[in-house]
Amino acid sequence: MIGNIGSLKPCLSDLLQALQELDKLLEQAGIAAETAYGAESVVDSYRGLYINQNDVERILQREPVTSPLRSPTVDLGKFLANISSYSSFKWLQQTFGLSDFDIALILIVLAPDIDLRYERIYAYLQDDVTRKRPTVDLALNLLCNSAQEKLAKRIHFAADAPLIHQGLLHVIPDPNQIQPSLLAHYLKLDEQITRILLGEPGLDQRLVRFCYLRHSKYLLDDLPLTADIKQGLKALTVQAWQTRSSLHLYFHGFPGLGKEKTAEALANYLGVPLITADLLLALDLKVDWEYLLQLLFREAQHHNAIIYLPRFDELLAEDGKVITQNLLNILVNYQGIAILAGKKAWQNKIAHNLNIIAINFTLPDLAQRRAFWQSNLAQAGIQLPEDELESLVSRFRLTPAQISKSVITACNQALWQEAKRNQNIGDLSTVEANSFQRSKVKEDSLPPVLPSISDLFAAARMQSGEDLAALARKIHPKYTWNDIILAADQIDQLREICHQAKYRSVVYGQWGFGRKLSLGKGLNVLFSGSPGTGKTMAAEVIANELQIDLYKIDLSQVVSKYIGETEKNLDRIFTAAQSANAILFFDEADALFGKRSQVKDAHDRYANIEVGYLLQKMEEYEGVAILATNLRDNMDDAFVRRIQIIVEFPFPNEEDRQRIWQVIFPPEAPLGEDVDFGVLAKEIKLAGGNIKNIGLAAAFYAASDGDAIQMSHLIKAAAREHQKLGRTWQMHGL
């Protein structure tokens, strides 16, 4: 990679010397111009605004294409060599492959931006008071010895010439002419090149909207990366730096895994700045993207910086395909260190001719998560019992950044709750306005408050699930073990599910079972039973016990009649769920996970492809997935083989129904003395979900009557529930 152009003073000193060289050239050109234009032109204030017969005759006396400004005493070769020897121009020449002639052009065009006296000089030399800026004709007249050379040097203003193609010099048509010739075009140096030559600090103003330059203090050894990744990154960057060769890296993985910090640490390791350019922020800019990206990479070269481009995969997904192609075209020839980043893995089809080294930033394993939790808790002065620490480690697959945010959030929430509870703080009505009383208020301020394990669980839940929330409905669990009525065996199975989720870190981590399994580390559960038997309630109970979120998948948004769309929808769900630390609950899953059929037509073939894809995603998923079905026989056998626990939810018997009646009413609900749960359990042979509906409807009947919940209200509600189910029912004895 090309080094920096040096400190500010040497650049300005070189520039002033280069201008002195230019002054000598212009002085001789002025002498030649007086001869070519006539002595009277010196005092003519309207030169170029009109032309007379004498002017025409004088012009025709010159040979075609020859320069009126050439002086035989000027050695152009020596002039060009002197200009190119100065450090500022030498850096430009080496970086962009410029000739000595190109460097002289830059100096001529730069001069009026430094000193306005050059505008008057250029107007005189061009025999036109309105032409204060250099034109192609002026540049050729100053820098060419002969007519043949003038014609040959026009190539330096072609579209593919280094100066023009790389956007260093702009050729601007004269606005006062219609389709002016090339010679009449003005020359304008790009603002960025002017800044570079003047040694101005900071970024180009056209980049500040989506770029920032920083000198990082992060150390690679302090980042949550494995030792082999750290060593590999050091070796690659040092080799590229020392050999001044290109290095293109792609960091991929979930946000919060330290991709940008790693880029900063690499820049710090080399002792150079980092330029971060988030191109997504600039999508709405109406600009020439090829040119803007040229500016960006030139800026990185100028500052001797590593360039970092986050959210590259999102740029591909948005309206950034044209931008992406321009970016990849520049990267192919960029001789520097560029780091791209995104969530998804690199796809070679994106740019087969681009040499990319992809590095996967994976979620930390159990041991790493434990270390991150311990470190952040210790910094906050929090000490947790070992079992509580293990519960956080095992149930939440968080990134280092999310763990840090969880601890901070939990501390803030605990402080807020304490502030709301403490009635002794915050009343200044009795405080006198003197220093003693003010110090007393300070002494009475809130004491340090440490969060509970519940606060930490709540904070950890807040760090995940954002992506999944857009694809599934989040359920806030309300039910506990006291609310669900099942036989002892089913209750034991539900507790076994909780135990497997709680002790993942022990079995997969400490006991090494994780090394034996490439797939199937998640927990797949099947709930089977008639509607209303408690399947959804059981999922809420488990989520409540584990203190993790529960998401119910809406199958209507997943299954699509269009080929391939169902797989895409499911891929988005399972991908989002990997970082959600939540339970996935597929209700009526037999509609989606049903048996594969014999292939009779194309529809059957694609339906079976969907089922096969689902099998693959379930094996890859490492979280808790609960599938609920009303008809277990409809489930594909391959799915059933991949289920660790199957819980049957039987239709409740009379004893269970009586227990359900007893728990559905809150303690605050007024019950009449004539309410007999035993009779209700015997006469109303419905599932728990229906019983809950009856109890709620009866409560509304009672509230309307301004009375307690009586047996009559319950009987009326039961009749309505049977009517809704399409059944006839009547209470015996009535």
RAHULIN-V570958 format. One record per residue. N is the residue number from 0. SS is DSSP state (2 for helix, 1 for strand, 0 for the rest). PSI is psi in whole degrees, -180 to 180 (NA if undefined). Layout:
N/SS/PSI ; N/SS/PSI
This chain:
0/0/147 ; 1/0/136 ; 2/0/175 ; 3/0/160 ; 4/0/-4 ; 5/0/-176 ; 6/0/171 ; 7/2/-44 ; 8/2/-49 ; 9/2/-37 ; 10/2/-47 ; 11/2/-37 ; 12/2/-45 ; 13/2/-39 ; 14/2/-42 ; 15/2/-38 ; 16/2/-39 ; 17/2/-38 ; 18/2/-35 ; 19/2/-38 ; 20/2/-41 ; 21/2/-39 ; 22/2/-40 ; 23/2/-43 ; 24/2/-43 ; 25/2/-32 ; 26/2/-46 ; 27/2/-35 ; 28/2/-36 ; 29/2/-38 ; 30/2/-43 ; 31/2/-36 ; 32/2/-37 ; 33/2/-38 ; 34/2/-42 ; 35/2/-37 ; 36/2/-15 ; 37/0/148 ; 38/2/-31 ; 39/2/-18 ; 40/2/-23 ; 41/2/-35 ; 42/2/5 ; 43/0/114 ; 44/0/-8 ; 45/0/27 ; 46/1/132 ; 47/0/-15 ; 48/0/-17 ; 49/1/168 ; 50/0/137 ; 51/0/-178 ; 52/2/-38 ; 53/2/-39 ; 54/2/-42 ; 55/2/-44 ; 56/2/-42 ; 57/2/-40 ; 58/2/-40 ; 59/2/-16 ; 60/0/-20 ; 61/0/149 ; 62/0/146 ; 63/0/141 ; 64/0/-14 ; 65/0/156 ; 66/0/131 ; 67/0/-4 ; 68/0/3 ; 69/0/139 ; 70/0/130 ; 71/0/-15 ; 72/0/-10 ; 73/0/128 ; 74/0/97 ; 75/2/-37 ; 76/2/-43 ; 77/2/-40 ; 78/2/-47 ; 79/2/-40 ; 80/2/-40 ; 81/2/-45 ; 82/2/-44 ; 83/2/-14 ; 84/2/-18 ; 85/0/143 ; 86/2/-42 ; 87/2/-46 ; 88/2/-31 ; 89/2/-39 ; 90/2/-45 ; 91/2/-43 ; 92/2/-44 ; 93/2/-39 ; 94/2/-41 ; 95/2/8 ; 96/0/47 ; 97/0/155 ; 98/0/171 ; 99/2/-36 ; 100/2/-42 ; 101/2/-41 ; 102/2/-41 ; 103/2/-39 ; 104/2/-45 ; 105/2/-43 ; 106/2/-44 ; 107/2/-42 ; 108/2/-31 ; 109/2/-32 ; 110/2/-47 ; 111/2/-21 ; 112/2/-12 ; 113/2/-38 ; 114/0/120 ; 115/0/-12 ; 116/2/-25 ; 117/2/-24 ; 118/2/-42 ; 119/2/-38 ; 120/2/-45 ; 121/2/-36 ; 122/2/-42 ; 123/2/-45 ; 124/2/-26 ; 125/0/4 ; 126/0/39 ; 127/0/116 ; 128/0/-17 ; 129/0/-15 ; 130/0/80 ; 131/0/-14 ; 132/0/148 ; 133/0/143 ; 134/1/172 ; 135/2/-39 ; 136/2/-43 ; 137/2/-44 ; 138/2/-44 ; 139/2/-39 ; 140/2/-35 ; 141/2/-31 ; 142/2/5 ; 143/0/142 ; 144/0/-25 ; 145/0/169 ; 146/2/-41 ; 147/2/-40 ; 148/2/-38 ; 149/2/-43 ; 150/2/-39 ; 151/2/-35 ; 152/2/-8 ; 153/2/-21 ; 154/2/-22 ; 155/2/-10 ; 156/2/10 ; 157/0/162 ; 158/0/-31 ; 159/0/7 ; 160/0/147 ; 161/2/-44 ; 162/2/-44 ; 163/2/-47 ; 164/2/-37 ; 165/0/3 ; 166/0/21 ; 167/0/-35 ; 168/1/134 ; 169/1/131 ; 170/1/112 ; 171/1/127 ; 172/0/148 ; 173/0/119 ; 174/0/-15 ; 175/0/1 ; 176/0/151 ; 177/0/118 ; 178/0/64 ; 179/0/158 ; 180/0/167 ; 181/2/-40 ; 182/2/-29 ; 183/2/-3 ; 184/0/140 ; 185/1/157 ; 186/1/131 ; 187/1/125 ; 188/1/138 ; 189/0/141 ; 190/2/-35 ; 191/2/-41 ; 192/2/-38 ; 193/2/-45 ; 194/2/-42 ; 195/2/-46 ; 196/2/-30 ; 197/2/-4 ; 198/0/29 ; 199/0/138 ; 200/0/172 ; 201/0/-173 ; 202/0/157 ; 203/0/138 ; 204/0/-24 ; 205/0/-9 ; 206/0/-16 ; 207/0/-20 ; 208/0/-32 ; 209/0/8 ; 210/1/154 ; 211/1/148 ; 212/1/132 ; 213/1/150 ; 214/0/110 ; 215/0/155 ; 216/0/4 ; 217/0/141 ; 218/0/135 ; 219/2/-36 ; 220/2/-20 ; 221/2/-6 ; 222/0/153 ; 223/0/61 ; 224/0/154 ; 225/0/158 ; 226/2/-37 ; 227/2/-35 ; 228/2/-43 ; 229/2/-46 ; 230/2/-41 ; 231/2/-42 ; 232/2/-41 ; 233/2/-47 ; 234/2/-44 ; 235/2/-46 ; 236/2/-41 ; 237/2/-43 ; 238/2/-45 ; 239/2/-38 ; 240/2/-46 ; 241/2/-34 ; 242/2/-2 ; 243/0/46 ; 244/0/168 ; 245/0/147 ; 246/1/119 ; 247/1/116 ; 248/1/152 ; 249/1/113 ; 250/1/124 ; 251/1/146 ; 252/0/175 ; 253/0/152 ; 254/0/149 ; 255/0/4 ; 256/0/3 ; 257/0/25 ; 258/2/-48 ; 259/2/-38 ; 260/2/-35 ; 261/2/-41 ; 262/2/-42 ; 263/2/-41 ; 264/2/-38 ; 265/2/-41 ; 266/2/-42 ; 267/2/-37 ; 268/2/-36 ; 269/2/-9 ; 270/0/32 ; 271/0/163 ; 272/0/171 ; 273/1/132 ; 274/1/116 ; 275/1/126 ; 276/1/108 ; 277/0/95 ; 278/2/-21 ; 279/2/-30 ; 280/2/-15 ; 281/2/12 ; 282/0/-33 ; 283/0/2 ; 284/0/132 ; 285/0/81 ; 286/0/168 ; 287/0/104 ; 288/2/-33 ; 289/2/-41 ; 290/2/-42 ; 291/2/-38 ; 292/2/-33 ; 293/2/-44 ; 294/2/-45 ; 295/2/-50 ; 296/2/-31 ; 297/2/-38 ; 298/2/-41 ; 299/2/-40 ; 300/2/-42 ; 301/2/-45 ; 302/0/0 ; 303/0/43 ; 304/0/156 ; 305/1/141 ; 306/1/135 ; 307/1/125 ; 308/1/95 ; 309/0/166 ; 310/0/38 ; 311/2/-40 ; 312/2/-32 ; 313/2/-33 ; 314/2/-38 ; 315/2/-38 ; 316/2/-27 ; 317/0/-156 ; 318/0/39 ; 319/0/21 ; 320/2/-39 ; 321/2/-44 ; 322/2/-44 ; 323/2/-42 ; 324/2/-42 ; 325/2/-41 ; 326/2/-47 ; 327/2/-36 ; 328/2/-39 ; 329/2/-41 ; 330/2/-33 ; 331/2/-37 ; 332/2/5 ; 333/0/121 ; 334/0/78 ; 335/0/-174 ; 336/1/119 ; 337/1/133 ; 338/1/119 ; 339/1/156 ; 340/1/152 ; 341/1/177 ; 342/0/-46 ; 343/0/159 ; 344/0/157 ; 345/0/139 ; 346/0/121 ; 347/2/-26 ; 348/2/-16 ; 349/2/-45 ; 350/0/91 ; 351/0/-22 ; 352/0/6 ; 353/0/126 ; 354/0/101 ; 355/0/135 ; 356/1/112 ; 357/1/134 ; 358/1/122 ; 359/1/122 ; 360/0/102 ; 361/0/159 ; 362/0/142 ; 363/0/145 ; 364/0/-177 ; 365/2/-45 ; 366/2/-41 ; 367/2/-41 ; 368/2/-40 ; 369/2/-43 ; 370/2/-41 ; 371/2/-43 ; 372/2/-47 ; 373/2/-43 ; 374/2/-47 ; 375/2/-38 ; 376/2/-40 ; 377/2/-40 ; 378/2/-31 ; 379/0/1 ; 380/0/28 ; 381/0/131 ; 382/0/123 ; 383/0/147 ; 384/0/155 ; 385/2/-40 ; 386/2/-35 ; 387/2/-39 ; 388/2/-44 ; 389/2/-33 ; 390/2/-39 ; 391/2/-43 ; 392/2/-44 ; 393/2/-31 ; 394/2/-15 ; 395/0/112 ; 396/0/81 ; 397/0/156 ; 398/0/165 ; 399/2/-40 ; 400/2/-39 ; 401/2/-37 ; 402/2/-44 ; 403/2/-44 ; 404/2/-35 ; 405/2/-45 ; 406/2/-43 ; 407/2/-45 ; 408/2/-43 ; 409/2/-42 ; 410/2/-43 ; 411/2/-41 ; 412/2/-41 ; 413/2/-40 ; 414/2/-40 ; 415/2/-45 ; 416/2/-39 ; 417/2/-38 ; 418/2/-37 ; 419/2/-31 ; 420/2/-30 ; 421/0/108 ; 422/0/-8 ; 423/0/-11 ; 424/0/143 ; 425/0/-2 ; 426/0/109 ; 427/0/9 ; 428/0/-28 ; 429/0/7 ; 430/0/124 ; 431/0/153 ; 432/0/69 ; 433/0/166 ; 434/2/-34 ; 435/2/-47 ; 436/2/-37 ; 437/2/-38 ; 438/2/-31 ; 439/2/-39 ; 440/2/-40 ; 441/2/-38 ; 442/2/-29 ; 443/0/8 ; 444/0/168 ; 445/0/133 ; 446/0/163 ; 447/0/134 ; 448/0/127 ; 449/0/140 ; 450/0/154 ; 451/0/174 ; 452/2/-33 ; 453/2/-39 ; 454/2/-41 ; 455/2/-40 ; 456/2/-45 ; 457/2/-41 ; 458/2/-38 ; 459/2/-38 ; 460/2/-33 ; 461/2/-21 ; 462/0/-7 ; 463/0/166 ; 464/0/1 ; 465/2/-44 ; 466/2/-39 ; 467/2/-30 ; 468/2/-26 ; 469/0/-11 ; 470/0/-15 ; 471/0/164 ; 472/1/124 ; 473/1/130 ; 474/1/128 ; 475/0/107 ; 476/0/133 ; 477/0/-26 ; 478/0/147 ; 479/0/-177 ; 480/0/-29 ; 481/0/-17 ; 482/0/-21 ; 483/0/133 ; 484/0/107 ; 485/0/166 ; 486/0/161 ; 487/2/-38 ; 488/2/-42 ; 489/2/-39 ; 490/2/-42 ; 491/2/-40 ; 492/2/-41 ; 493/2/-38 ; 494/2/-33 ; 495/2/-37 ; 496/2/-45 ; 497/2/-41 ; 498/2/-41 ; 499/2/-38 ; 500/2/-36 ; 501/2/-37 ; 502/0/28 ; 503/2/-42 ; 504/2/-33 ; 505/2/-51 ; 506/2/-50 ; 507/2/-30 ; 508/2/-71 ; 509/2/-37 ; 510/0/-1 ; 511/0/8 ; 512/2/-24 ; 513/2/-30 ; 514/2/-18 ; 515/2/-10 ; 516/0/121 ; 517/0/-30 ; 518/0/170 ; 519/0/26 ; 520/0/-9 ; 521/0/-176 ; 522/1/108 ; 523/1/125 ; 524/1/142 ; 525/1/124 ; 526/1/123 ; 527/1/132 ; 528/1/167 ; 529/0/159 ; 530/0/140 ; 531/0/7 ; 532/0/1 ; 533/0/17 ; 534/2/-48 ; 535/2/-39 ; 536/2/-40 ; 537/2/-39 ; 538/2/-39 ; 539/2/-39 ; 540/2/-44 ; 541/2/-45 ; 542/2/-39 ; 543/2/-42 ; 544/2/-41 ; 545/2/-12 ; 546/0/43 ; 547/0/164 ; 548/1/157 ; 549/1/127 ; 550/1/127 ; 551/1/124 ; 552/1/125 ; 553/0/105 ; 554/2/-25 ; 555/2/-24 ; 556/2/-6 ; 557/0/-53 ; 558/0/130 ; 559/0/147 ; 560/0/-14 ; 561/0/137 ; 562/0/128 ; 563/0/-17 ; 564/2/-37 ; 565/2/-44 ; 566/2/-41 ; 567/2/-43 ; 568/2/-44 ; 569/2/-36 ; 570/2/-42 ; 571/2/-39 ; 572/2/-51 ; 573/2/-34 ; 574/2/-46 ; 575/2/-35 ; 576/2/-25 ; 577/2/-33 ; 578/0/7 ; 579/0/-21 ; 580/0/50 ; 581/1/168 ; 582/1/129 ; 583/1/127 ; 584/1/108 ; 585/1/102 ; 586/0/146 ; 587/0/50 ; 588/2/-16 ; 589/2/-23 ; 590/2/-27 ; 591/0/-36 ; 592/0/33 ; 593/1/177 ; 594/0/142 ; 595/0/139 ; 596/0/168 ; 597/0/142 ; 598/0/112 ; 599/0/-26 ; 600/0/-178 ; 601/2/-35 ; 602/2/-45 ; 603/2/-39 ; 604/2/-44 ; 605/2/-32 ; 606/2/-41 ; 607/2/-33 ; 608/2/-40 ; 609/2/-45 ; 610/2/-44 ; 611/2/-38 ; 612/2/-40 ; 613/2/-39 ; 614/2/-44 ; 615/2/-47 ; 616/2/-36 ; 617/2/-37 ; 618/2/-33 ; 619/2/-28 ; 620/0/130 ; 621/0/9 ; 622/0/-162 ; 623/1/124 ; 624/1/126 ; 625/1/123 ; 626/1/125 ; 627/1/133 ; 628/1/144 ; 629/0/-21 ; 630/0/95 ; 631/2/-31 ; 632/2/-21 ; 633/2/-9 ; 634/1/140 ; 635/0/138 ; 636/2/-34 ; 637/2/-33 ; 638/2/-45 ; 639/2/-37 ; 640/2/-27 ; 641/0/3 ; 642/0/125 ; 643/0/-40 ; 644/1/131 ; 645/1/123 ; 646/1/120 ; 647/1/129 ; 648/1/97 ; 649/0/162 ; 650/0/131 ; 651/0/137 ; 652/0/-177 ; 653/2/-40 ; 654/2/-43 ; 655/2/-37 ; 656/2/-37 ; 657/2/-40 ; 658/2/-35 ; 659/2/-44 ; 660/2/-36 ; 661/2/-27 ; 662/2/-13 ; 663/2/-18 ; 664/0/126 ; 665/0/157 ; 666/0/-28 ; 667/0/-17 ; 668/0/127 ; 669/0/122 ; 670/1/135 ; 671/0/158 ; 672/0/-20 ; 673/0/-2 ; 674/0/123 ; 675/0/104 ; 676/2/-31 ; 677/2/-44 ; 678/2/-43 ; 679/2/-42 ; 680/2/-35 ; 681/2/-40 ; 682/2/-31 ; 683/0/102 ; 684/0/71 ; 685/0/166 ; 686/0/171 ; 687/2/-37 ; 688/2/-38 ; 689/2/-39 ; 690/2/-41 ; 691/2/-42 ; 692/2/-40 ; 693/2/-46 ; 694/2/-41 ; 695/2/-42 ; 696/2/-40 ; 697/2/-36 ; 698/2/-39 ; 699/2/-37 ; 700/2/-45 ; 701/2/-42 ; 702/2/-38 ; 703/2/-35 ; 704/2/-8 ; 705/0/36 ; 706/0/170 ; 707/0/166 ; 708/1/111 ; 709/0/169 ; 710/2/-35 ; 711/2/-38 ; 712/2/-42 ; 713/2/-39 ; 714/2/-43 ; 715/2/-44 ; 716/2/-38 ; 717/2/-39 ; 718/2/-41 ; 719/2/-39 ; 720/2/-40 ; 721/2/-39 ; 722/2/-41 ; 723/2/-35 ; 724/0/-1 ; 725/0/28 ; 726/0/155 ; 727/0/142 ; 728/0/144 ; 729/0/139 ; 730/0/131 ; 731/0/141 ; 732/0/-1 ; 733/0/NA
